[in-house]
Amino acid sequence: MHPELLICRILGTIGVVMKTIRELREQRGMSQMDLAVEIGVTLPTIGNWERNIYEPKASQFRKLARFFGVPMDEIAIPTVDTGDECTDEQR
């Protein structure tokens, strides 16, 4: 696979995951700090997830899923298209 296509697929996946975390948090009227305290991470960690800088570890995905009451794969596996940067063929 061409490196640019791989990057688009990876970034597209991460973008969906982080958007989902933000959406779940915002649906509950929570600040990033509220979520950080609830799942035991720092405030910058939440911001980094939501800005696609870092991806949560598996153990953090489990905590998020438990806290939000959703299946882990709903957070970890993208179900919607997030960006205009990559074409559908590249994803």
N, C-alpha and C positions, 0 to 999 in steps of 0.2 A: 504494500500500500504506500502511496506517495506520502511523504512526511506532512505536507500541508493538510491532506485529507484526514490523517490521523489526528492532528492537532484540532481540527474543526470538530471531529467526533468527540474528542476528550473534552474540549472546552464547552461544547454544546451540552454534554452530559453534566458537567459540573454546574453549568449555569442553571439547569433545571433543578438540580438538587438544592442549590442555595436559594433559588426563588421559592421553592416549596417550603423551606425552613422559614423564610421571611413571611410568606403568606400564612403559614400556620401560627406564627407568633403574632402577626398583626390581627388575624381573625379573633384572637383572644384578648386583644387590646393590651398586649404586653410590650414593654420596652426591651431592648437588647439586654439591659442589665437584669431585668426580671428573669429572663430566660437563662442568662448566665448563672444566676444564683440557684435557680431551680435544678439545673442539670450539673452544676459543679464545675463550670469552666469560667474563664475570665471574660470580661466584656470585650477586649480586643479579639478573642477567639470567635465570638458570635459575629462580630463585624467582618472578620476575615472570611468566615464561611459565606456570609451574605454577599460579599464583594468578589467571591470566586477566587480568593487568594489561596485558601486552604480548603481541603475537603475533610469533613469529620471522620474520625477513626470508626471502626466497626462498633466498638464499645460505646462511642458517643451517639452513633445512629440508634443503638438499642435504647439508650436513655431518652433520646428525642422521641422515638416511637412510643415508648411507655408513657412519657409525660403528655404527649399530644393525643394518645389513644388511637393511633393509626398503625397499620402494619409497617414494618421496617421497609419493605420494598416500595411502599408508597412514597417514602422519603428518598430512598437510595436509587430508585430506578425511574428515569424520566418517562413521563407520559404525555408531555406536550412539547411543541417546538418553541424554543426561546428566542432565537435570534435571526437577524437578517445577514449575519456575517458569512454563514456557510449555506450553500444551496442544499436542497433536500438530497441530491445525489451524493454530496460530500458527507452527509451524516450517516 
